[in-house]
Amino acid sequence: RQRTAPTDREYPPPLVATAYAFPNDPTGAGENIAVIELGGGYRTTDLAAFFHGLQIAPPTVRTVSVDGGANSPTGDPNGPDGEVELDLEVAGSCAPGAALTAFFAPNTDRGFLDAVARAVHDTALPSSIVSISWGGPEPSWTAQALAAFNAAFQDAAVLGVTVTVAAGDGGATDGGPAGTLEVDFPASSPYVLACGGTRLLLSGNVIDAETVWNDLSTGDGATGGGVSRIFPRPSYQSGVPMPNSPTGTAGRGVPDVAGDADPATGYAVVVDGAPTVIGGTSAVAPLWAALFARINQALGHPVGFANPLIYRPATEATFHRIVSGSNGGYSAGPGWNACTGWGSPDGAELLAVLRAPAPTT
């Protein structure tokens, strides 16, 4: 999502990673981050220019065609090219040692599902993390599609693959009519890590302030978040205070975590030959994917299905809590909230907790 008004601040993605204390030594070496792309494409010249500007060696991007999808840049930075190059540039610069694989598929339910399944079950270069920046409101999906995607994400959990998914950029309505409350899918699947958005202000590389991303008044979006009408509250969220769904059921709460997403404090990237600033929760999914790549390398094994670990009390304590702001339907506050989940990461603290033995009961 590009800013329609001038940006307040813009950050190279590695600066955001530094502010969030991504572990210093691991670079993600030995890990493969898969990104799902449903249109558009990237140019190697764009990646070369972006990484040269950061004095980072550009990654080798492996491209996989699914159902006839292809790396096909449109030349429109406001179209899907922005999504594709944002994914690759954020993930590649925040985990510069990781391999990247872009799975291109048609923008259809079948294409999307086949790309996810191919990434999760890839044997040529197995993915330890899958990043997804695409989605839509739960009511826009058929029951059959919801079940099929959820089964694919359950496969990922069983196989030890972490799936990070953008929570949407339409606020509490997910872009729907005023007064409605909806969450984005596939972020609402209980088998993925749903990534919400913040407005991040830095002093140098230190967090000065961080609030819920909400630019609805200027038409520049807001973080998605809420409670699923479709998926019941998973066991890892039991005991976590959260509202019921709009239908009164105990549904899956979204998001789980958050990171900088406000286009006004967005990511400085290169798209279709030109420097630009992009935000949205589409940036947060590859940001968290990069963090897990670095953590996986440090641990010597993949984190895998992250959600039960994220909801452990010791892990919850590692987050920067977001206590100010709303997404138009839910408000931030101490503890988990339906705007930013547990908050934004302290990567070094998260790694330390994940290194510690699991508590016994």
C-alpha positions in Angstrom: 0.0 0.0 0.0 1.5 3.3 -1.1 0.9 6.6 0.7 -1.5 9.0 -1.0 -0.1 11.9 1.0 3.5 12.8 1.7 5.2 10.3 4.1 6.1 11.4 7.6 9.1 9.1 7.8 10.6 6.3 5.7 12.8 3.5 6.8 15.1 1.1 5.0 13.8 -2.4 6.1 17.0 -3.3 7.9 16.6 -0.3 10.1 13.2 -1.6 11.2 14.8 -5.0 11.9 17.4 -3.3 14.0 14.8 -1.3 15.9 13.0 -4.6 16.6 16.3 -6.1 17.9 16.5 -8.9 15.3 19.3 -11.2 16.5 22.7 -9.8 15.3 24.7 -12.8 14.3 22.3 -15.1 12.4 21.5 -13.9 8.9 19.0 -16.6 8.0 21.7 -18.7 6.3 20.4 -22.2 5.5 16.8 -21.1 5.5 14.4 -20.7 2.6 11.6 -18.1 2.7 8.8 -18.8 0.2 6.7 -15.8 -0.9 3.3 -16.4 -2.5 2.6 -14.0 -5.4 -0.7 -13.8 -7.4 0.3 -11.4 -10.1 2.9 -8.9 -11.2 6.5 -9.6 -10.8 10.0 -8.3 -10.1 12.9 -7.1 -12.1 16.4 -8.2 -11.2 17.5 -4.6 -11.9 15.2 -3.3 -9.2 16.6 -5.9 -6.7 20.1 -5.0 -7.7 19.5 -1.3 -7.2 17.7 -1.8 -3.8 20.4 -4.1 -2.3 23.2 -2.0 -3.7 21.8 1.0 -1.9 22.0 -1.0 1.3 25.4 -2.4 0.6 24.0 -5.9 0.8 24.6 -8.6 -1.8 21.3 -9.2 -3.7 19.8 -12.6 -3.0 19.3 -15.2 -5.6 15.6 -15.5 -6.1 14.3 -18.8 -7.3 11.0 -18.5 -9.2 8.4 -21.3 -9.4 5.5 -21.3 -11.8 2.3 -22.7 -10.4 -0.7 -23.3 -12.7 0.8 -21.1 -15.4 1.7 -18.2 -13.2 4.9 -16.3 -14.0 7.1 -13.5 -13.0 5.4 -10.8 -15.2 6.1 -7.2 -14.0 3.3 -4.9 -15.1 5.3 -1.7 -14.9 2.7 -0.2 -12.6 4.2 0.4 -9.1 0.7 0.8 -7.7 -0.3 -2.7 -8.9 0.9 -6.1 -7.9 4.6 -5.4 -8.7 4.7 -3.4 -5.5 3.5 -6.4 -3.5 6.0 -8.7 -5.1 9.0 -6.4 -4.8 8.1 -5.4 -1.3 8.0 -9.0 -0.2 11.4 -9.8 -1.7 13.1 -6.6 -0.6 11.9 -6.7 3.0 12.5 -10.5 3.5 15.8 -10.4 1.6 17.3 -7.4 3.4 16.1 -8.4 6.9 17.4 -11.9 6.5 20.2 -11.4 4.0 21.5 -15.0 4.3 18.3 -16.7 3.5 17.3 -18.1 0.2 14.1 -16.7 -1.4 11.6 -18.6 -3.5 8.7 -16.8 -5.3 5.8 -18.9 -6.2 3.8 -17.2 -8.9 0.2 -18.4 -9.5 -3.0 -17.0 -11.1 -5.1 -14.7 -8.8 -7.8 -17.3 -8.3 -8.8 -19.5 -5.3 -7.3 -22.5 -7.1 -4.1 -20.7 -8.1 -3.6 -19.3 -4.6 -4.3 -22.7 -2.9 -2.0 -24.6 -5.3 0.8 -22.1 -4.7 0.5 -22.5 -0.9 0.4 -26.3 -1.2 3.4 -26.3 -3.6 5.4 -24.0 -1.2 4.5 -26.1 1.9 5.4 -29.4 0.1 8.3 -28.2 -2.0 11.0 -30.9 -2.2 13.4 -29.2 -4.5 14.2 -26.5 -1.9 12.1 -27.0 1.2 10.7 -23.8 2.7 11.0 -23.3 6.5 8.8 -20.2 6.3 6.0 -19.1 3.9 5.1 -15.5 3.7 1.6 -14.5 2.4 0.6 -10.8 1.7 -2.7 -11.6 0.0 -6.1 -12.2 1.3 -9.7 -11.1 1.6 -12.6 -10.7 4.0 -13.9 -14.0 5.4 -17.4 -13.6 3.7 -15.7 -13.4 0.3 -14.6 -17.0 0.5 -16.6 -20.1 -0.1 -16.9 -22.7 2.6 -15.0 -25.1 0.4 -12.1 -22.7 -0.2 -11.9 -21.9 3.5 -11.7 -25.6 4.4 -9.1 -26.4 1.7 -6.8 -23.5 2.6 -7.1 -24.3 6.3 -6.1 -27.9 5.6 -3.1 -26.8 3.7 -2.0 -24.6 6.6 -2.6 -27.5 9.0 -0.2 -29.5 6.8 2.3 -26.7 7.1 2.0 -26.9 10.9 2.5 -30.6 10.9 5.5 -30.3 8.6 7.2 -27.6 10.8 6.7 -24.8 8.4 6.0 -21.3 9.8 3.4 -19.4 7.8 3.2 -15.6 8.2 0.1 -13.8 6.8 -0.9 -10.1 6.5 -3.9 -9.3 8.6 -5.3 -6.9 6.0 -5.3 -3.1 5.4 -9.0 -2.3 5.7 -9.3 -1.8 9.5 -11.9 -3.6 11.6 -14.4 -3.8 8.7 -11.7 -5.3 6.4 -12.8 -2.7 3.8 -16.5 -3.5 4.2 -19.5 -1.3 5.0 -19.2 1.0 8.0 -20.5 -0.7 11.1 -19.6 -4.2 10.0 -16.8 -6.2 11.7 -14.8 -8.7 9.6 -11.4 -10.3 9.6 -9.2 -11.2 6.7 -8.5 -14.7 5.5 -6.1 -16.5 5.4 -4.9 -14.5 8.4 -7.8 -15.9 10.4 -6.7 -19.5 9.9 -5.7 -20.9 13.3 -2.6 -22.4 11.7 -0.9 -19.2 10.5 0.7 -16.3 12.3 -1.5 -13.3 11.6 0.5 -10.1 11.3 -1.1 -6.7 12.1 0.2 -3.2 11.7 1.6 -0.3 13.7 2.7 3.3 13.2 6.4 3.3 14.1 8.4 6.4 15.1 12.2 5.9 15.5 14.9 8.1 17.0 17.9 6.8 15.1 17.4 3.0 15.4 15.5 3.2 18.7 11.7 3.1 19.1 10.4 6.5 20.1 6.7 5.7 19.9 4.5 2.9 18.4 0.8 3.0 18.1 -1.9 1.2 16.1 -1.8 2.0 12.3 -5.0 3.8 11.5 -5.1 6.2 8.5 -8.8 5.6 7.7 -9.5 9.3 7.9 -7.1 10.0 5.0 -8.1 6.9 3.0 -4.8 5.3 3.6 -6.1 2.2 5.5 -5.6 0.7 8.9 -4.5 -2.6 10.3 -7.0 -5.5 10.0 -8.0 -7.3 13.2 -10.9 -8.7 15.0 -12.5 -12.1 15.8 -13.3 -14.8 13.2 -16.9 -15.7 12.5 -15.7 -19.0 10.9 -12.9 -20.5 13.0 -13.4 -21.2 16.7 -10.9 -20.0 19.3 -7.9 -22.3 19.1 -6.5 -23.9 22.3 -3.5 -21.6 22.3 -5.8 -18.6 22.7 -7.8 -20.1 25.5 -7.5 -18.0 28.6 -6.5 -14.9 26.7 -9.1 -12.1 27.3 -10.6 -11.2 23.9 -14.0 -10.2 22.6 -16.4 -12.7 21.0 -17.0 -12.7 17.3 -19.8 -10.4 15.8 -22.1 -13.5 16.0 -21.4 -13.9 19.7 -19.1 -17.0 19.4 -15.7 -17.5 20.8 -13.8 -17.1 17.6 -10.1 -17.1 16.6 -8.6 -13.7 17.5 -6.7 -11.8 14.8 -3.8 -10.7 14.7 -1.2 -12.6 16.7 1.7 -10.1 16.3 2.4 -6.8 14.6 5.0 -4.6 13.1 5.5 -1.3 11.2 2.8 -1.0 8.5 1.7 2.7 8.3 2.6 4.0 4.8 3.4 7.3 6.5 6.2 5.5 8.4 6.8 3.0 5.6 9.5 1.0 4.0 11.9 2.6 1.4 12.0 0.1 -1.5 12.5 0.1 -5.2 9.6 -0.8 -7.5 9.5 -0.7 -11.3 12.8 1.2 -11.5 11.9 3.9 -9.0 12.4 4.5 -5.2 9.1 4.4 -3.4 7.7 4.1 0.1 5.2 1.3 0.8 3.4 0.2 3.9 0.6 -2.1 4.8 0.5 -5.4 6.7 1.8 -6.8 3.4 5.2 -5.6 4.7 4.8 -7.2 8.1 4.4 -10.8 6.9 7.8 -10.8 5.2 9.3 -8.9 8.1 8.2 -11.6 10.5 9.3 -14.3 8.0 12.8 -12.8 8.0 12.9 -12.8 11.8 12.0 -16.5 11.9 14.7 -17.2 9.3 17.3 -15.7 11.6 15.8 -17.4 14.7 15.7 -20.7 12.9 19.4 -20.4 12.0 20.3 -19.5 15.6 18.3 -22.4 17.1 19.6 -24.9 14.5 16.1 -26.1 13.8 12.9 -24.5 12.5 10.4 -23.0 14.9 7.7 -24.5 12.8 4.1 -23.8 14.0 4.8 -20.7 16.0 1.4 -19.8 17.5 1.5 -22.1 20.5 4.9 -20.7 21.3 3.9 -17.1 20.8 1.1 -17.5 23.4 3.3 -18.9 26.1 3.5 -16.4 29.0 7.3 -16.1 28.8 7.0 -15.3 25.1 4.2 -12.8 25.5 6.5 -10.8 27.8 9.1 -10.2 25.0 6.8 -8.0 22.9 6.6 -4.3 22.6 3.0 -3.8 23.8 0.9 -1.4 21.7 -1.4 0.4 24.1 -2.6 3.4 22.0 -4.9 3.6 19.0 -7.7 1.7 17.3 -8.5 0.1 14.0 -12.0 1.5 13.8 -13.7 -1.2 15.7 -11.3 -2.4 18.4 -8.8 -0.6 20.6 -5.3 -1.3 21.7 -4.5 -1.9 25.3 -2.3 -3.9 27.7 -2.1 -7.6 26.8 -3.5 -9.1 23.5 -5.7 -6.8 21.5 -7.5 -7.1 18.2 -5.4 -4.4 16.5 -1.8 -5.6 17.1 -2.1 -8.9 18.9 0.7 -9.1 21.4 2.6 -6.3 19.7 5.8 -5.8 17.8 8.8 -8.0 18.4 12.0 -7.8 20.4 13.8 -10.4 18.3 16.7 -11.0 20.6 14.4 -11.5 23.6 12.1 -13.8 21.5 15.1 -15.9 20.5 16.3 -16.1 24.1 12.9 -17.4 25.2 12.7 -19.9 22.4 16.1 -21.2 23.3 15.0 -21.9 26.9 13.5 -25.3 27.7 9.7 -25.4 27.5 8.0 -25.1 30.8 6.8 -28.3 32.4 3.3 -28.7 33.9 
